[in-house]
Amino acid sequence: MSERLKTLVLEADGGGWSYVAVDSLLRGLLHSRIDTASLPPSLRGNKWWRRMLGPRYIHLSYVLDWREALCAAPGLEVEICNVNNLVDYRRRREAIRRYPLLIVLHSATGDSMGLLRATAHWFDGRRGRLVVFLGNEYDLMEDKLAFLRATGAEIVCSQLPLEAAEWVYAECRPTRVLSLPHALNPRLYAPGPAAARVVDIGFCGDVYHPFIGDSERTDLITHIQRHGHDLGLRTEIRLNARMGRTEWASFLGRCWGTVGAESGSYYLDRHGRMIRAAKAYCRRAPGATVEEIRARFYRAPALPYVSGKTISSRHFEPIGTKTCQLLLQGQYNGILRPGEHYIPVRKDLSDLREAIRRFQDGAERTRIVERAYAYVLEQHTYAHRVQALLRALGQGAAAPAADLVPS
């Protein structure tokens, strides 16, 4: 009989105090199970009701993928707490000090840190280890660093490459930095029939904001959108559109290929001050161009910085559906290799026609998707990421018998 470590996973269904109010009232005080699906059809399509009743991160597959992988881990006995539900979160306040393992997920740290900062003292005197996953590692960085320092987290899990992450979180020592980027959920993102693929190049997603400091990804996507027909491609490009993860998996299954680039910014200082200033300027001047932002804030940076460019979940999901990727050349955390796992495109797009000719070669395209698929299934699923975390924690040797439950 195996034994599992008692683990409390803290997540948030949406970022911001409005969601805290709704979840605390509906889920906490009223114990209501009402959600979008239970609404009458006349209200179901209403954007406000959908946002308020959730799920609010349905378009961010990795939020649910991480939670599912932790719950499925053989070595963990997981309980989930939505911190937005203050009734449930407060009920666990004393227990937080007793759990042998506490994990804070990206959904609780990505878009808002107000609630976690206000309750950081709840982690005082804990006897278990605290692991914090950070999302959006360019935004609210001072709050995120302050939370790590206030709680004395043992491990911070970063999506950044390890060298960049260790630089960004240097002032949080002795907190250990673990590079744990997103991965593949092979249950959801799986190959479908070739007959379903009626689109050559498809894309659905947000256009990155100018405050990031570059337009490389946008330039590639919009070029395909404008000139795809001239390049001999059947395209379906949906800009600033979002899909739930099941719909997104189905969309990928209809496409032979997709396009993209690394996520994040080239200009990541330790406290995110340059990006914060650029973001504030964009609010004051909503028509500001990337060139203007770059000239004002990034051409001669006043602060030390590193590149925050990183691989994202959007690079693993097409691999799962065997959808070939045309990606701008980059590091991709040292995980994806050009010509082996994707078709590379220079950042100035000067070799785009050559890349498309490679893509249109069915044998070449098949070679790339098959190699990428086998490689990621072997090393880069969410189950692999959770096992890497457990190895970093040294679970077996460090967990007292009282912290383990039989499975």
C-alpha positions as CSV (number, residue, x, y, z in Angstrom):
1,M,0.0,0.0,0.0
2,S,1.4,3.4,-1.0
3,E,1.2,6.5,1.1
4,R,0.5,10.1,0.0
5,L,1.5,13.5,1.4
6,K,-1.3,15.7,2.7
7,T,-1.4,18.7,0.5
8,L,-3.4,21.9,0.5
9,V,-3.6,23.6,-3.0
10,L,-4.6,27.3,-2.9
11,E,-6.0,28.6,-6.2
12,A,-8.2,31.5,-7.2
13,D,-11.1,31.5,-9.6
14,G,-10.4,34.9,-11.2
15,G,-8.3,37.8,-10.0
16,G,-9.7,40.8,-8.2
17,W,-11.9,41.8,-5.3
18,S,-15.2,41.6,-7.3
19,Y,-14.6,37.8,-7.6
20,V,-13.8,37.6,-3.9
21,A,-17.1,39.2,-3.1
22,V,-19.1,37.0,-5.4
23,D,-17.4,33.7,-4.4
24,S,-17.5,34.5,-0.7
25,L,-21.2,35.3,-0.9
26,L,-22.4,32.6,-3.3
27,R,-20.1,29.8,-2.5
28,G,-19.2,30.6,1.1
29,L,-22.2,32.1,2.8
30,L,-25.0,30.8,0.6
31,H,-23.4,27.5,-0.3
32,S,-24.8,28.0,-3.8
33,R,-23.9,25.7,-6.7
34,I,-25.3,28.1,-9.3
35,D,-23.1,28.5,-12.3
36,T,-23.3,29.7,-15.9
37,A,-24.7,26.4,-17.1
38,S,-27.6,26.6,-14.6
39,L,-28.8,30.0,-15.8
40,P,-31.8,30.4,-18.1
41,P,-30.8,30.6,-21.8
42,S,-31.7,34.3,-21.9
43,L,-28.9,35.0,-19.4
44,R,-26.4,32.4,-20.3
45,G,-24.9,34.4,-23.1
46,N,-24.5,37.5,-21.1
47,K,-20.9,38.5,-20.7
48,W,-21.3,39.9,-17.1
49,W,-23.1,36.8,-15.8
50,R,-20.5,34.5,-17.4
51,R,-17.7,36.5,-15.8
52,M,-19.3,36.6,-12.4
53,L,-20.4,33.0,-12.2
54,G,-17.3,31.5,-13.8
55,P,-15.3,29.5,-14.4
56,R,-13.2,32.6,-15.1
57,Y,-10.0,30.9,-16.3
58,I,-11.6,28.5,-18.7
59,H,-9.6,30.0,-21.6
60,L,-6.3,29.4,-19.7
61,S,-5.9,25.7,-20.1
62,Y,-2.8,25.5,-17.9
63,V,-4.8,26.7,-14.8
64,L,-6.9,23.6,-14.9
65,D,-4.2,21.4,-16.2
66,W,-1.9,22.0,-13.2
67,R,-4.6,21.4,-10.7
68,E,-5.6,18.2,-12.4
69,A,-2.0,17.0,-12.5
70,L,-1.5,17.7,-8.8
71,C,-4.8,15.9,-7.9
72,A,-3.7,12.9,-10.0
73,A,-0.2,12.7,-8.5
74,P,0.2,9.3,-6.8
75,G,2.3,10.8,-4.0
76,L,-0.2,13.5,-3.0
77,E,-3.5,13.6,-1.1
78,V,-4.8,16.9,-2.4
79,E,-7.4,19.3,-1.0
80,I,-8.3,22.4,-3.1
81,C,-9.2,25.8,-1.7
82,N,-10.4,28.7,-3.8
83,V,-9.0,31.7,-1.8
84,N,-11.6,34.0,-3.4
85,N,-14.1,32.2,-1.1
86,L,-13.1,33.9,2.1
87,V,-15.4,31.7,4.1
88,D,-13.6,28.5,3.1
89,Y,-10.2,30.2,3.1
90,R,-10.6,31.6,6.6
91,R,-11.9,28.2,7.8
92,R,-8.6,26.8,6.8
93,R,-6.5,29.5,8.5
94,E,-5.4,27.4,11.5
95,A,-5.0,24.2,9.3
96,I,-2.6,26.1,7.0
97,R,-0.1,25.9,9.8
98,R,-0.5,22.1,10.1
99,Y,-0.5,21.0,6.4
100,P,2.9,19.3,5.6
101,L,2.7,20.7,2.1
102,L,1.1,24.0,0.8
103,I,1.0,24.9,-2.9
104,V,-0.1,28.2,-4.2
105,L,-1.0,28.0,-7.9
106,H,-0.6,30.6,-10.8
107,S,-4.3,31.4,-10.7
108,A,-3.9,32.9,-7.2
109,T,-0.7,34.9,-8.1
110,G,-1.1,35.9,-11.7
111,D,-3.5,38.8,-11.9
112,S,-3.9,40.0,-8.3
113,M,-1.8,39.8,-5.1
114,G,-4.0,41.9,-2.8
115,L,-5.6,39.0,-1.0
116,L,-2.5,36.9,-0.6
117,R,-0.5,39.9,0.6
118,A,-3.3,40.7,3.2
119,T,-3.2,37.1,4.5
120,A,0.6,36.5,4.3
121,H,0.7,36.4,8.1
122,W,-1.6,33.3,8.1
123,F,1.5,31.3,7.0
124,D,3.4,32.3,10.1
125,G,4.4,29.4,12.3
126,R,3.6,26.8,9.6
127,R,5.4,23.5,10.0
128,G,4.9,22.4,6.4
129,R,6.7,23.5,3.2
130,L,5.3,26.2,1.0
131,V,5.6,26.1,-2.8
132,V,4.5,29.1,-4.8
133,F,3.9,29.1,-8.5
134,L,4.0,32.5,-10.1
135,G,2.1,33.6,-13.2
136,N,2.6,36.7,-15.3
137,E,6.2,37.2,-14.2
138,Y,6.4,40.7,-15.4
139,D,3.3,42.1,-13.6
140,L,2.9,43.0,-9.8
141,M,6.5,41.8,-9.2
142,E,7.1,43.8,-6.1
143,D,4.0,42.3,-4.5
144,K,5.0,38.8,-5.6
145,L,8.5,39.2,-4.2
146,A,7.1,40.6,-1.0
147,F,4.8,37.6,-0.5
148,L,7.7,35.2,-1.0
149,R,9.8,37.0,1.6
150,A,6.9,37.4,4.1
151,T,6.0,33.8,4.0
152,G,9.5,32.4,3.7
153,A,8.4,30.0,0.9
154,E,10.7,27.1,0.5
155,I,10.3,26.9,-3.3
156,V,9.2,29.4,-6.0
157,C,8.2,27.7,-9.3
158,S,9.0,29.9,-12.2
159,Q,8.1,29.6,-15.9
160,L,11.3,31.5,-16.7
161,P,14.5,29.7,-17.8
162,L,16.5,28.9,-14.6
163,E,19.2,31.4,-15.1
164,A,16.8,34.3,-15.6
165,A,14.6,33.1,-12.7
166,E,17.5,32.9,-10.3
167,W,18.4,36.5,-11.1
168,V,14.8,37.8,-10.8
169,Y,14.3,36.1,-7.4
170,A,17.8,36.6,-6.0
171,E,16.6,38.8,-3.1
172,C,14.2,36.1,-1.9
173,R,16.9,33.7,-0.8
174,P,17.0,31.2,0.8
175,T,13.8,30.4,-1.2
176,R,14.9,27.9,-3.8
177,V,14.1,28.7,-7.5
178,L,12.7,25.8,-9.6
179,S,12.1,26.3,-13.3
180,L,8.8,24.6,-14.0
181,P,7.3,25.9,-17.2
182,H,3.9,24.7,-18.4
183,A,3.6,21.4,-20.2
184,L,1.2,19.1,-22.1
185,N,-2.0,17.6,-20.9
186,P,-2.1,14.6,-23.2
187,R,-5.6,13.5,-22.1
188,L,-7.1,16.7,-23.5
189,Y,-4.7,17.6,-26.3
190,A,-4.5,14.5,-28.4
191,P,-4.2,13.7,-32.2
192,G,-7.4,13.5,-34.2
193,P,-8.1,12.2,-37.7
194,A,-6.3,13.8,-40.6
195,A,-9.6,14.3,-42.4
196,A,-10.6,16.8,-39.8
197,R,-7.8,19.2,-40.8
198,V,-9.3,21.7,-43.2
199,V,-7.2,24.7,-42.3
200,D,-3.5,25.0,-43.1
201,I,-2.6,27.7,-40.5
202,G,-4.9,28.5,-37.6
203,F,-4.5,30.9,-34.7
204,C,-6.8,32.1,-31.9
205,G,-5.5,34.3,-29.1
206,D,-4.7,37.7,-27.8
207,V,-2.5,40.3,-29.5
208,Y,0.2,41.2,-27.0
209,H,0.0,44.7,-25.5
210,P,2.6,47.3,-26.7
211,F,4.0,47.7,-23.1
212,I,5.7,44.3,-23.6
213,G,8.2,46.2,-25.8
214,D,8.1,44.2,-29.0
215,S,5.7,43.2,-31.7
216,E,7.5,40.2,-33.2
217,R,4.7,37.7,-32.5
218,T,2.0,40.1,-33.7
219,D,3.9,40.8,-36.9
220,L,4.2,37.2,-37.8
221,I,0.5,36.4,-37.1
222,T,-0.8,39.5,-38.9
223,H,1.5,38.8,-41.9
224,I,0.0,35.3,-42.2
225,Q,-3.5,36.8,-41.8
226,R,-3.0,39.4,-44.6
227,H,-0.9,37.4,-47.0
228,G,-1.8,33.7,-46.3
229,H,-3.8,33.4,-49.5
230,D,-0.9,34.7,-51.6
231,L,1.3,32.2,-49.8
232,G,-1.0,29.3,-50.8
233,L,-2.5,28.8,-47.4
234,R,-6.0,28.3,-46.1
235,T,-6.0,30.3,-42.9
236,E,-8.2,30.9,-39.9
237,I,-6.8,33.7,-37.8
238,R,-8.9,35.0,-34.8
239,L,-7.2,37.9,-33.1
240,N,-8.1,38.9,-29.5
241,A,-10.4,35.9,-29.3
242,R,-10.4,33.2,-26.6
243,M,-11.7,29.7,-26.4
244,G,-12.3,27.2,-23.6
245,R,-9.7,24.4,-23.6
246,T,-12.0,21.8,-25.1
247,E,-12.9,24.1,-28.0
248,W,-9.2,25.1,-28.3
249,A,-8.2,21.4,-28.6
250,S,-10.8,20.9,-31.3
251,F,-9.6,24.0,-33.1
252,L,-6.1,22.8,-33.2
253,G,-7.3,19.4,-34.5
254,R,-8.7,21.2,-37.5
255,C,-5.4,22.8,-38.4
256,W,-2.3,21.4,-40.0
257,G,-0.3,24.1,-38.4
258,T,-0.2,27.2,-36.2
259,V,2.1,30.1,-35.6
260,G,3.6,31.7,-32.5
261,A,6.6,33.0,-30.6
262,E,8.0,32.9,-27.0
263,S,5.8,34.7,-24.5
264,G,7.0,37.4,-22.1
265,S,9.1,40.5,-22.5
266,Y,12.8,41.1,-23.3
267,Y,12.9,43.7,-20.5
268,L,12.4,42.1,-17.2
269,D,13.9,43.9,-14.2
270,R,13.7,42.5,-10.7
271,H,10.7,44.5,-9.7
272,G,9.0,44.9,-13.0
273,R,9.3,48.7,-12.8
274,M,10.1,49.3,-16.5
275,I,7.1,47.3,-17.7
276,R,4.9,48.9,-15.0
277,A,5.8,52.4,-16.2
278,A,5.2,51.4,-19.8
279,K,1.8,49.9,-18.9
280,A,0.8,53.0,-17.0
281,Y,1.8,55.1,-20.1
282,C,-0.4,52.9,-22.3
283,R,-3.4,53.6,-20.1
284,R,-2.8,57.3,-20.5
285,A,-2.1,57.0,-24.2
286,P,-4.1,54.0,-25.5
287,G,-3.0,54.7,-29.1
288,A,0.7,54.4,-28.3
289,T,2.6,52.2,-30.7
290,V,5.2,49.6,-29.9
291,E,7.9,51.8,-31.5
292,E,6.9,54.7,-29.2
293,I,6.9,52.5,-26.1
294,R,10.3,51.0,-27.0
295,A,11.8,54.5,-27.5
296,R,10.4,55.8,-24.3
297,F,11.1,53.0,-21.9
298,Y,13.4,50.3,-23.4
299,R,15.9,51.9,-25.8
300,A,18.2,52.9,-22.9
301,P,17.0,51.0,-19.9
302,A,17.7,52.6,-16.6
303,L,17.7,49.4,-14.6
304,P,19.5,46.0,-14.9
305,Y,17.3,43.5,-16.7
306,V,17.2,40.1,-18.2
307,S,15.1,38.6,-21.0
308,G,11.8,37.2,-19.7
309,K,11.1,35.4,-22.9
310,T,9.9,31.9,-22.2
311,I,8.0,28.8,-23.5
312,S,4.3,28.7,-22.8
313,S,1.5,26.2,-22.6
314,R,0.5,27.3,-26.1
315,H,3.6,25.6,-27.4
316,F,2.8,22.3,-25.9
317,E,-0.9,22.1,-26.8
318,P,-0.3,22.0,-30.6
319,I,2.3,19.3,-30.1
320,G,-0.3,17.2,-28.3
321,T,-2.7,17.5,-31.3
322,K,0.2,16.9,-33.8
323,T,-0.3,20.4,-35.2
324,C,2.9,21.7,-36.8
325,Q,4.2,24.9,-35.4
326,L,5.9,27.7,-37.3
327,L,7.7,29.6,-34.5
328,L,9.9,32.6,-34.4
329,Q,13.5,31.6,-33.5
330,G,14.0,31.6,-29.7
331,Q,15.3,29.6,-26.8
332,Y,12.0,28.1,-25.6
333,N,13.6,27.3,-22.2
334,G,16.0,24.9,-24.0
335,I,13.1,22.5,-24.5
336,L,12.1,22.9,-28.1
337,R,14.7,22.8,-30.8
338,P,14.4,24.4,-34.3
339,G,14.0,22.1,-37.2
340,E,13.4,19.2,-34.9
341,H,10.3,20.2,-32.9
342,Y,9.1,23.2,-34.9
343,I,9.8,25.0,-38.2
344,P,11.8,28.1,-37.3
345,V,11.2,31.6,-38.8
346,R,13.6,34.5,-38.5
347,K,12.3,37.4,-36.5
348,D,12.5,39.7,-39.5
349,L,10.4,37.2,-41.4
350,S,13.0,37.2,-44.2
351,D,12.8,33.4,-44.5
352,L,9.0,33.0,-44.0
353,R,8.4,31.8,-47.6
354,E,11.1,29.1,-47.2
355,A,9.5,28.1,-43.8
356,I,6.1,27.8,-45.4
357,R,7.6,25.6,-48.2
358,R,8.9,23.3,-45.6
359,F,5.5,23.3,-43.9
360,Q,3.8,22.4,-47.1
361,D,6.0,19.4,-47.6
362,G,3.8,16.7,-46.0
363,A,6.7,14.4,-45.2
364,E,8.7,17.1,-43.5
365,R,5.7,18.3,-41.6
366,T,4.9,14.8,-40.4
367,R,8.5,14.2,-39.4
368,I,8.5,17.3,-37.2
369,V,5.1,16.7,-35.5
370,E,5.9,13.0,-34.8
371,R,9.3,13.8,-33.3
372,A,7.9,16.6,-31.2
373,Y,5.0,14.4,-30.0
374,A,7.1,11.5,-28.9
375,Y,9.6,13.8,-27.2
376,V,7.0,15.7,-25.2
377,L,5.1,12.6,-24.2
378,E,8.3,11.2,-22.8
379,Q,9.6,14.2,-20.9
380,H,7.2,17.2,-20.8
381,T,3.7,16.4,-19.6
382,Y,2.2,17.9,-16.5
383,A,2.8,14.6,-14.7
384,H,6.5,15.0,-15.4
385,R,6.4,18.5,-14.0
386,V,4.7,17.4,-10.8
387,Q,7.2,14.6,-10.3
388,A,10.1,17.1,-10.8
389,L,8.5,19.2,-8.0
390,L,8.2,16.2,-5.7
391,R,11.9,15.3,-6.3
392,A,12.8,18.8,-5.4
393,L,10.9,18.5,-2.2
394,G,12.5,15.2,-1.4
395,Q,9.1,14.0,-0.5
396,G,9.8,10.4,0.5
397,A,12.7,11.2,2.9
398,A,11.3,14.4,4.4
399,A,7.7,13.6,5.1
400,P,7.0,12.3,8.7
401,A,4.7,9.3,9.0
402,A,1.9,11.5,10.5
403,D,1.8,13.5,7.3
404,L,1.1,10.5,5.1
405,V,-2.2,8.9,4.4
406,P,-2.7,5.4,2.8
407,S,-4.0,5.3,-0.7
